[in-house]
């Protein structure tokens, strides 16, 4: 697992942000939970919550933050379908 790609799914909503880190075969390696991540409500808070949840997932997997270079992420956020963010 030293150099393989890792995959992270992030679900950012108005009340919390969840992240899950998976290896290529689909095994869950780590999870993270942080605060609200709706950029329409508060863009800076959303950025911070996404970063915090992602870092928690890496740490839960026993990986340092520097391993984020190996991560391919898919992020779904509440509110980004609004024209303000196009």
Helices and strands as residue ranges (DSSP letters): E 6-12, E 17-22, E 28-34, H 43-60, G 65-70, E 71-77, G 83-85
